[in-house]
């Protein structure tokens, strides 16, 4: 097994990890969807707190996927891309499901 050096993919997935981690923690701690939906969001939510907490958890899941993607990119870039796309698809599916249940009316 040959360990590859830093690539553009490593930096992109690292930045995505930091952004997802920060936004997810913000949503969970403040219980506000403001960062994701826009600062001046005035939409009526079915359950704003649940939307924020569940959305924050999903962003933390995506952050974990980005972290795994970063680690795997040192070994195999193709597998890293596949894992990143898989994590993004799973995230998108559950975000849609969560938004339909708790999101804006």
C-alpha distances in whole Angstrom, upper triangle without the diagonal:
4,6,9,13,16,17,21,19,18,22,23,22,23,26,26,25,28,31,30,30,33,35,35,36,39,40,39,41,44,44,45,43,44,41,40,43,45,47,50,49,53,52,53,50,51,49,48,46,44,43,42,40,39,38,36,34,33,32,30,28,27,26,24,22,22,20,18,17,17,14,12,13,10,7,10,13,15,14,15,18,19,19,21,24,24,25,27,29,29,31,33,34,35,36,39,40,40,42,45,45,46,46,49,52
4,6,10,13,14,18,17,16,19,21,20,21,24,25,24,27,29,29,30,32,34,34,35,38,39,39,41,44,44,44,43,43,40,39,42,44,46,49,48,52,51,53,50,51,49,48,46,45,43,42,40,39,37,36,34,33,32,30,28,27,26,24,22,21,20,18,17,16,14,12,12,9,7,9,12,14,14,15,18,19,19,21,23,24,25,27,29,30,31,33,35,35,37,39,40,41,42,45,46,46,46,48,52
4,7,10,12,15,14,13,16,18,17,18,21,22,21,23,26,26,26,29,31,31,32,35,36,36,38,40,41,41,40,40,37,36,40,41,42,46,45,49,48,50,47,48,47,45,44,42,41,39,38,36,35,33,32,30,29,27,26,24,23,21,20,19,17,15,14,13,11,10,9,6,5,8,11,14,14,13,16,18,18,19,22,23,23,25,27,28,29,31,33,34,34,37,38,39,40,43,44,44,43,46,49
4,7,8,12,12,10,14,16,15,16,19,20,20,22,24,25,25,28,30,30,31,34,35,36,37,40,40,40,38,39,35,34,38,39,40,44,44,47,47,49,46,47,46,44,43,42,40,38,37,36,34,32,31,30,28,27,26,24,22,21,20,18,16,15,14,12,11,10,8,5,6,8,9,12,13,12,15,17,17,18,21,22,22,24,26,27,28,30,32,33,33,36,38,38,39,42,43,43,42,45,48
4,6,10,11,9,11,14,14,14,17,19,19,20,23,24,24,26,29,29,30,32,34,35,36,38,39,39,37,37,34,33,37,37,39,42,42,46,46,48,46,47,45,43,42,41,39,37,37,36,34,32,31,30,27,26,26,24,22,21,20,17,16,16,14,11,11,11,9,6,9,11,11,14,15,14,16,19,19,19,22,23,23,24,27,28,28,30,33,33,34,36,38,38,39,42,43,43,42,44,47
4,7,8,6,8,11,11,11,14,16,16,17,19,21,21,23,25,26,27,29,31,32,33,35,36,36,34,34,30,30,33,34,35,39,39,42,42,45,43,44,43,40,39,39,37,35,34,33,31,29,29,27,25,24,24,21,19,19,18,15,14,15,13,10,11,11,8,7,10,12,11,14,16,13,15,18,18,17,20,22,21,22,25,27,26,28,31,31,31,34,36,36,36,39,41,40,39,41,44
4,5,5,7,9,10,11,13,15,16,17,19,20,21,23,25,26,27,29,31,32,33,35,36,35,33,33,29,28,32,32,34,37,37,41,41,43,41,43,42,39,39,38,36,34,34,33,30,29,28,27,24,24,23,20,19,19,18,15,15,15,12,10,12,12,8,8,11,11,9,12,14,12,12,16,16,15,18,20,20,20,23,25,25,26,29,30,29,32,34,34,35,38,39,39,38,39,43
4,5,5,6,9,10,11,12,14,16,17,18,20,21,23,24,26,27,29,30,32,33,34,33,30,30,26,26,29,29,31,34,34,38,38,40,39,41,39,37,37,36,33,32,32,31,28,27,27,25,22,22,22,19,18,19,17,14,15,15,12,10,13,13,10,11,14,13,10,13,15,12,12,16,16,14,16,19,19,19,22,24,23,24,27,28,27,30,32,32,32,35,37,37,35,37,40
4,5,5,6,8,10,10,12,14,15,16,18,20,21,22,24,26,27,28,30,31,32,31,29,29,25,24,27,28,30,33,33,36,36,38,36,38,37,35,34,33,31,29,29,28,25,24,24,22,20,20,19,16,15,16,14,10,12,12,9,8,11,10,7,10,12,11,8,10,12,9,8,12,12,10,13,16,15,15,18,20,20,21,24,25,24,27,29,29,30,32,34,34,33,34,38
4,6,5,6,9,10,10,12,14,15,16,18,20,21,22,24,26,27,28,30,31,30,28,29,25,24,28,28,30,33,33,37,37,39,37,38,37,35,34,33,31,29,29,28,25,24,23,22,19,18,18,15,14,14,13,9,10,11,8,5,8,9,6,8,11,11,9,12,13,9,11,14,13,12,15,17,16,16,20,21,20,22,25,25,25,28,30,30,30,33,35,34,33,35,39
4,6,5,6,9,10,11,12,14,15,17,18,20,21,23,24,26,27,28,30,29,27,27,23,22,26,26,28,31,31,35,35,37,36,37,36,33,33,32,30,28,28,27,25,23,23,22,19,18,19,16,14,15,14,11,11,13,11,8,11,13,10,11,15,15,13,15,16,13,13,17,16,13,16,19,17,17,21,22,21,22,26,26,25,28,30,30,30,33,35,34,32,34,38
4,5,5,6,9,10,11,12,14,15,16,18,20,21,22,24,26,27,28,27,24,24,20,20,23,23,25,28,28,32,32,34,33,35,33,31,31,30,27,25,26,25,22,21,21,19,16,17,17,14,12,14,13,9,11,13,10,9,12,13,11,13,16,15,12,15,15,12,11,15,14,11,13,16,15,14,18,19,18,19,22,23,22,24,27,27,27,30,31,31,29,31,34
4,5,5,6,9,10,10,12,14,15,16,18,20,21,22,24,25,26,25,23,24,20,19,22,23,25,29,28,32,31,33,31,33,32,29,29,28,25,24,24,22,20,18,18,17,14,14,14,11,9,10,9,5,7,9,7,6,9,11,9,12,14,14,12,14,13,10,10,13,11,9,12,14,12,12,16,17,15,17,20,21,20,23,25,24,25,28,29,29,28,30,33
4,5,5,6,9,10,11,12,14,15,17,18,20,21,22,24,25,25,23,23,20,19,23,24,25,29,29,32,32,34,32,34,32,29,29,28,26,24,23,23,20,18,19,17,14,14,14,12,9,11,11,7,7,10,9,6,10,12,11,12,15,16,14,17,16,12,13,16,14,12,15,17,15,15,19,19,17,20,23,23,22,25,27,26,26,30,31,30,29,31,34
4,5,5,6,9,10,11,12,14,15,17,18,20,21,22,24,23,21,21,17,17,20,20,22,25,26,29,29,32,30,32,30,28,27,27,24,22,22,22,19,17,18,17,14,14,15,12,10,12,12,9,10,13,12,10,13,15,14,16,19,19,17,19,19,15,15,18,16,13,16,18,16,15,19,20,17,19,22,22,21,24,26,25,25,29,30,28,27,29,32
4,5,5,6,8,10,11,12,14,15,16,18,20,21,22,21,19,19,15,14,18,19,20,24,24,27,27,29,27,29,27,25,24,24,21,19,20,19,16,15,15,14,10,11,12,9,7,10,10,6,9,12,10,10,13,15,14,16,19,19,16,18,17,14,13,16,14,11,13,15,12,11,15,16,14,15,19,19,17,20,22,21,22,25,26,25,24,26,29
4,6,5,6,9,10,10,12,14,15,16,18,20,21,20,19,19,16,15,19,20,22,25,25,28,28,30,27,29,27,25,24,23,21,19,18,18,15,13,14,13,9,9,10,8,5,7,8,5,6,9,9,9,12,14,14,16,18,18,17,19,17,14,14,16,14,11,14,15,12,12,16,16,14,16,19,18,17,21,22,21,22,25,26,25,24,27,30
4,6,5,6,9,10,11,12,14,15,16,18,19,19,18,18,14,15,19,19,20,24,24,27,27,29,27,29,27,24,23,23,21,18,18,19,16,13,14,14,11,10,12,10,7,10,12,9,9,13,13,12,14,17,17,18,21,22,20,22,21,17,18,20,18,15,18,19,16,15,19,19,16,19,22,21,19,23,24,23,23,27,27,26,25,27,30
4,5,5,6,8,10,11,12,14,15,16,17,17,15,15,11,11,15,15,16,20,20,24,24,26,24,26,25,22,21,21,19,16,17,17,14,12,14,13,9,10,12,10,8,11,12,10,11,15,15,14,17,19,19,21,23,23,21,23,22,19,18,20,18,15,17,19,15,14,18,18,15,17,20,19,17,20,22,20,20,24,25,23,22,24,27
4,6,5,6,8,10,10,12,14,15,16,15,13,14,11,10,14,16,17,20,20,23,23,24,22,24,22,20,19,18,16,14,14,14,11,9,10,9,5,6,9,7,5,9,10,9,10,13,13,14,16,18,18,21,23,23,21,22,21,18,17,19,16,13,15,16,13,12,15,15,12,14,17,15,14,17,19,17,17,21,22,20,19,21,25
4,6,5,6,8,10,11,12,14,15,15,14,15,12,13,16,18,18,22,21,25,24,26,24,25,23,20,18,18,17,14,13,14,12,9,10,10,7,6,9,8,6,8,11,10,10,13,14,14,16,19,19,21,24,24,22,24,22,19,20,21,18,15,18,18,15,15,18,17,14,16,19,17,16,19,21,19,19,23,23,21,21,23,27
4,6,5,6,9,10,11,12,14,13,13,13,10,11,15,15,16,19,19,22,23,25,23,25,22,19,18,18,17,13,14,15,12,9,12,12,9,9,12,12,9,12,14,13,13,17,18,17,19,22,22,24,27,27,25,27,26,22,22,24,21,18,21,21,18,17,20,20,16,18,21,19,17,21,22,20,20,24,24,22,21,23,26
4,6,5,6,9,10,11,11,11,9,10,7,8,11,12,13,16,16,19,19,21,19,21,19,16,15,16,14,10,11,12,9,7,10,10,7,8,12,11,10,13,15,14,15,18,19,19,21,23,23,26,28,28,26,27,26,23,22,24,21,18,20,20,17,16,19,18,14,16,19,17,14,18,19,17,16,20,21,18,17,19,23
4,5,5,6,9,10,10,11,10,11,9,9,13,14,15,18,17,20,20,21,18,20,17,15,13,13,12,9,8,9,7,4,6,7,5,5,9,9,8,11,13,13,14,17,18,19,21,23,23,26,28,28,26,27,25,22,22,23,20,18,19,19,15,15,17,16,13,15,17,15,13,16,17,14,15,19,19,17,16,19,22
4,5,5,6,8,10,11,11,12,11,12,15,16,16,19,19,22,22,22,20,21,19,16,14,14,13,10,9,11,10,6,8,11,8,8,11,12,11,13,16,15,16,19,20,20,22,24,25,27,29,30,28,30,28,25,25,26,23,21,22,22,19,18,21,19,16,18,20,18,16,20,20,17,18,22,21,19,19,21,25
4,6,5,6,8,8,9,9,8,10,13,13,13,16,16,18,19,20,18,20,17,14,13,14,13,9,10,12,10,7,11,12,10,11,14,15,13,16,18,18,19,22,23,23,25,27,28,30,32,32,31,32,30,27,27,28,25,23,24,24,21,20,23,21,18,19,22,19,17,20,21,18,18,21,21,18,17,19,23
4,6,6,5,5,6,8,7,8,11,12,12,15,14,16,16,17,15,16,14,11,9,10,9,5,6,9,7,5,9,10,9,10,13,14,14,16,18,18,20,22,23,24,26,28,29,31,33,33,31,32,30,27,27,28,25,22,23,23,20,19,21,19,16,17,19,16,14,17,18,14,14,18,17,14,14,16,19
4,6,5,8,9,11,11,12,14,16,16,18,17,19,19,19,16,17,14,11,9,9,10,6,5,8,8,5,7,10,10,10,13,14,14,16,18,19,20,22,24,24,26,28,29,31,33,33,32,33,31,28,28,28,25,23,24,24,20,20,22,20,17,18,20,17,15,18,18,15,15,19,17,15,15,18,21
4,6,8,11,12,12,14,16,17,16,19,18,20,20,20,18,19,16,13,10,12,13,9,8,12,12,9,11,14,13,13,16,17,16,18,21,21,21,24,26,26,28,30,31,33,35,36,34,35,34,30,31,31,28,26,28,27,23,23,25,23,20,22,24,20,19,22,22,18,19,22,21,18,18,20,23
4,5,8,9,10,13,14,14,13,15,15,16,17,17,16,18,14,11,9,12,12,8,9,13,12,10,13,15,14,15,18,19,18,21,23,23,24,27,28,28,30,32,33,35,38,38,36,37,36,32,32,33,30,28,29,29,25,24,26,25,21,23,24,21,19,21,22,18,18,21,20,17,17,18,21
4,7,9,11,12,13,14,13,15,14,15,15,15,13,14,11,8,5,8,8,5,6,10,10,9,11,14,14,14,17,18,18,21,23,23,24,27,28,29,31,33,34,36,38,38,36,37,35,32,32,32,29,27,28,27,24,23,25,23,19,20,22,19,16,19,19,15,15,18,16,13,13,15,18
4,5,8,9,9,10,10,11,10,12,12,13,11,13,11,7,7,10,8,6,8,11,10,10,13,14,14,15,18,19,19,22,23,23,25,27,28,29,31,33,33,36,38,38,36,36,35,32,31,32,29,27,27,27,24,22,24,23,19,20,21,19,16,18,18,15,14,17,16,13,12,13,16
4,6,6,6,8,8,10,8,11,11,12,10,13,11,8,8,10,7,5,9,10,8,9,12,13,12,14,17,16,17,20,21,21,23,26,26,27,30,31,31,34,36,36,33,34,33,30,29,29,27,24,24,24,21,19,21,20,16,16,18,16,13,15,16,13,11,15,15,11,10,11,14
4,6,5,5,5,7,7,10,11,13,12,15,14,10,12,14,11,9,12,14,11,12,15,16,14,16,19,18,19,22,23,23,25,27,27,28,31,32,32,35,37,37,34,35,34,31,30,31,29,25,26,26,23,21,23,23,19,19,21,19,16,17,19,16,14,18,18,15,13,13,16
4,6,6,6,10,9,13,14,16,15,18,17,13,14,15,13,10,13,14,11,10,14,14,12,14,17,16,16,19,20,19,21,24,24,24,27,29,29,31,34,33,31,32,31,28,27,28,26,23,23,24,21,19,21,21,17,17,20,19,15,17,19,17,15,19,19,17,14,15,19
4,6,8,11,9,13,13,15,14,17,16,13,14,14,11,9,12,13,9,10,13,12,10,13,15,14,15,18,19,18,21,23,23,23,26,28,28,30,33,32,29,29,29,26,24,25,24,20,20,21,18,16,18,18,14,14,17,15,12,14,16,14,12,16,17,14,12,13,16
4,7,8,6,9,9,12,11,15,14,12,14,14,11,10,14,14,11,12,16,15,13,17,19,17,18,22,22,22,24,26,26,27,30,31,31,34,36,35,32,32,32,29,27,28,26,23,23,24,21,18,20,20,16,15,18,17,13,14,16,14,11,14,16,13,10,10,14
4,6,5,9,10,14,14,17,17,14,16,17,14,13,16,17,14,15,18,18,16,19,21,20,20,24,24,23,26,28,28,28,31,33,32,35,37,36,34,34,34,31,29,30,29,25,25,26,24,21,23,23,20,18,21,20,16,17,20,18,15,18,19,17,14,13,16
4,6,9,11,14,15,19,18,14,16,18,15,14,17,19,16,16,20,20,18,20,23,22,22,25,26,25,27,30,30,30,33,35,34,37,39,39,36,37,36,33,32,33,31,28,28,29,26,24,26,26,22,22,24,23,19,21,23,20,18,21,22,18,16,15,18
4,6,9,12,14,18,18,14,17,19,17,15,19,20,18,19,22,22,21,23,26,25,25,29,29,28,31,34,33,33,37,38,38,40,43,42,39,40,39,36,34,36,34,31,31,32,29,26,28,28,25,23,26,25,21,22,24,21,18,21,22,19,16,14,17
4,6,9,10,14,14,12,14,16,14,13,17,18,16,17,20,20,19,22,24,23,24,27,28,28,30,32,32,33,36,37,37,40,42,41,38,38,38,35,33,34,33,29,29,30,27,25,26,26,22,21,23,22,18,18,20,18,15,17,18,15,12,10,13
4,7,9,13,14,11,14,17,14,14,18,19,17,19,22,22,22,25,27,26,27,30,31,31,33,36,35,36,39,40,40,43,45,44,42,42,41,38,36,37,35,32,32,32,30,27,28,28,25,23,25,23,20,20,21,19,16,17,18,15,12,9,11
4,6,10,11,10,13,15,12,13,17,17,16,18,21,21,21,24,25,25,26,29,30,30,33,35,34,36,39,40,40,43,44,43,41,40,40,37,35,35,34,31,30,30,28,26,26,26,23,21,22,21,17,17,18,16,13,14,15,12,9,6,7
4,7,9,8,12,13,11,13,16,17,16,19,21,21,22,25,26,26,28,30,31,31,34,36,36,37,40,41,41,44,46,45,42,42,41,39,37,37,35,33,32,31,29,27,27,26,23,22,22,21,18,17,17,15,12,13,13,10,8,5,6
4,5,5,9,10,8,10,13,13,13,16,18,18,19,22,23,23,25,27,28,29,31,33,33,35,37,38,39,42,43,42,40,40,38,36,35,34,32,30,29,29,26,24,24,23,20,19,19,17,15,14,14,12,9,10,10,7,5,4,6
4,6,9,9,8,11,13,13,14,17,18,18,20,22,23,24,26,28,29,30,32,33,34,36,38,39,40,43,44,43,41,40,39,37,35,35,33,31,30,29,27,25,25,23,21,20,19,17,15,14,13,11,9,9,7,5,6,6,6
4,6,6,6,9,10,11,12,14,16,16,18,20,21,22,24,26,27,28,30,32,33,34,36,37,38,41,43,42,40,40,38,36,35,34,32,30,29,28,26,24,24,23,20,20,19,16,15,15,14,11,10,11,8,5,7,9,10
4,6,5,6,9,10,10,12,14,15,16,18,20,21,22,24,26,27,28,30,31,32,35,36,37,40,41,40,39,38,37,34,33,33,31,29,28,28,25,23,24,22,19,19,19,17,14,15,15,11,10,12,11,7,7,8,11
4,5,5,6,8,10,11,12,14,15,17,18,20,21,23,24,26,27,29,30,31,33,35,36,38,40,40,38,38,36,34,33,33,30,28,28,28,24,23,24,22,19,20,20,17,15,17,16,12,12,14,12,9,10,12,14
4,5,5,6,8,10,10,12,14,15,16,18,20,21,22,24,25,27,28,30,32,33,34,37,38,38,36,36,34,32,31,31,28,26,26,25,22,21,22,19,17,17,17,14,12,14,13,9,10,12,9,7,9,12,14
4,6,5,6,8,10,10,12,14,15,16,18,20,21,22,24,26,27,28,30,31,32,35,37,36,34,34,32,30,29,28,26,24,24,23,20,19,19,17,14,15,15,12,10,11,11,7,7,10,8,5,6,9,12
4,6,5,6,9,10,10,12,14,15,16,18,20,21,22,24,25,26,29,30,31,34,35,35,33,33,32,29,28,28,26,23,24,23,20,19,20,18,15,16,17,14,11,14,14,10,10,13,12,9,9,12,15
4,5,5,6,9,10,11,12,14,15,17,19,20,21,23,24,26,27,29,30,33,34,34,33,33,31,28,28,28,25,23,24,23,19,19,20,18,15,16,17,13,12,15,14,10,12,15,13,10,12,15,18
4,5,5,6,9,10,11,12,14,15,17,18,20,21,23,24,26,27,29,31,32,32,31,30,28,26,26,25,22,21,21,20,16,16,17,14,12,13,13,10,9,11,11,7,9,12,11,9,11,14,17
4,5,5,6,9,10,11,12,14,15,16,18,20,21,22,24,26,27,29,31,30,29,28,27,24,23,23,21,19,19,18,15,14,15,13,10,11,12,9,7,10,11,7,8,12,12,10,10,13,16
4,5,5,6,9,10,10,12,14,15,16,18,20,21,23,24,25,28,30,29,28,28,26,24,23,23,21,19,19,19,15,15,17,15,11,13,15,12,10,14,14,11,12,16,15,13,13,16,20
4,5,5,6,9,10,11,12,14,15,17,18,20,21,23,24,27,28,28,27,27,25,22,22,22,19,17,18,17,14,14,16,13,10,13,14,11,10,14,13,11,13,16,15,14,15,18,21
4,5,5,6,9,10,11,12,14,15,16,18,20,21,22,25,26,26,24,24,22,20,19,19,16,14,15,14,10,10,12,10,6,9,10,8,7,11,11,9,11,14,14,14,14,17,20
4,5,5,6,9,10,10,12,14,15,16,18,20,21,23,25,24,23,23,22,19,18,19,16,14,15,14,11,10,13,11,8,10,13,11,9,13,14,12,13,17,17,16,15,18,22
4,5,5,6,9,10,10,12,14,15,17,18,20,22,24,24,23,23,21,18,19,19,16,14,16,15,11,12,15,13,10,13,15,13,12,16,17,15,16,20,19,18,18,21,25
4,5,5,6,9,10,11,12,14,15,17,18,21,22,22,21,21,19,16,17,16,13,12,13,12,8,10,12,10,8,11,13,11,11,15,15,14,16,19,19,18,19,22,25
4,5,5,6,9,10,10,12,14,15,16,19,20,20,18,19,17,14,14,14,11,9,11,10,6,7,10,9,6,10,12,11,11,14,15,15,16,19,20,19,19,22,25
4,5,5,6,9,10,10,12,14,15,18,19,19,18,19,17,14,15,16,12,10,13,13,9,10,13,13,10,13,16,15,14,18,19,18,19,22,23,22,22,24,28
4,5,5,6,8,10,11,12,14,16,18,18,17,18,16,13,14,15,11,10,13,12,9,11,14,12,11,15,16,15,16,19,20,19,21,24,24,23,24,27,30
4,5,5,6,9,10,10,12,15,16,15,14,15,13,10,11,11,7,6,9,9,6,8,11,10,10,13,15,14,15,18,19,19,21,23,24,24,24,27,30
4,5,5,6,9,10,10,13,15,14,13,14,13,9,10,11,9,7,10,11,8,9,13,13,12,14,17,17,17,20,21,21,22,25,26,26,25,28,31
4,5,5,6,9,10,12,14,14,14,15,14,10,12,14,11,9,13,13,11,13,16,15,14,18,20,19,19,23,24,23,25,28,28,28,28,30,34
4,5,5,6,8,10,11,12,12,13,11,8,11,11,8,8,12,12,10,12,15,15,15,18,19,19,20,23,24,24,26,28,29,29,29,32,35
4,5,5,6,9,10,10,9,10,8,5,7,9,6,6,10,10,9,11,14,14,14,17,19,19,20,23,24,24,26,28,29,29,29,32,35
4,6,5,7,10,10,9,12,11,7,10,12,10,9,13,14,13,14,17,18,17,20,22,22,23,26,27,27,28,31,32,32,31,34,37
4,5,6,8,9,10,13,11,8,11,13,11,11,15,15,14,17,19,19,19,22,24,24,25,28,29,29,30,33,34,34,33,36,39
4,5,5,6,7,9,7,5,9,10,9,10,13,14,13,16,18,18,19,22,23,24,25,27,29,29,31,33,34,34,34,37,40
4,5,5,5,8,8,5,8,11,10,10,13,15,15,16,19,20,20,22,24,25,26,28,30,30,31,34,35,35,35,37,40
4,6,7,11,10,9,12,14,13,14,17,18,18,20,22,23,23,26,28,28,29,32,33,33,35,37,38,38,38,40,44
4,7,9,9,8,12,13,13,14,17,18,18,20,23,23,24,26,28,29,30,32,34,34,36,38,39,39,39,42,45
4,6,6,6,9,10,11,12,15,16,17,18,20,21,23,24,26,27,28,30,32,33,34,36,38,38,38,40,43
4,6,5,6,9,10,10,12,14,15,16,18,20,21,22,24,26,26,29,30,31,32,35,36,37,36,38,41
4,5,5,6,9,10,11,12,14,15,17,19,20,21,23,25,26,27,29,30,31,33,35,36,35,37,40
4,5,5,6,9,10,10,12,14,15,16,18,20,21,23,24,26,27,28,30,32,33,34,34,36,39
4,5,5,6,9,10,11,12,14,15,16,18,20,21,22,24,26,27,28,30,32,32,32,34,37
4,5,5,6,9,10,11,12,14,15,16,18,20,21,22,24,25,26,29,30,31,30,32,35
4,5,5,6,9,10,11,12,14,15,17,18,20,21,23,24,25,27,29,30,29,32,34
4,5,5,6,9,10,11,12,14,15,17,18,20,21,22,24,26,27,28,28,30,33
4,5,5,6,9,10,10,12,14,16,16,18,20,21,22,24,26,26,26,28,31
4,5,5,6,9,10,10,12,14,15,16,18,20,21,22,24,25,24,27,29
4,5,5,6,8,10,11,12,14,16,17,18,20,21,23,24,24,27,29
4,5,5,6,9,10,11,12,14,15,16,18,20,21,22,22,24,27
4,6,5,6,9,10,10,12,14,15,16,18,20,20,20,22,25
4,5,5,6,9,10,11,12,14,15,17,19,20,19,22,24
4,5,5,6,8,10,11,12,14,16,17,18,18,21,23
4,6,5,6,9,10,10,12,14,15,16,16,19,21
4,6,5,6,9,10,10,12,14,15,14,17,19
4,6,5,6,9,10,11,13,14,14,17,19
4,5,5,6,8,10,11,12,12,16,18
4,5,5,6,8,10,10,10,13,15
4,5,5,6,9,10,9,12,14
4,6,5,6,9,9,13,14
4,5,5,6,7,11,13
4,5,5,4,7,10
4,6,6,8,9
4,6,9,10
4,7,9
4,6
4
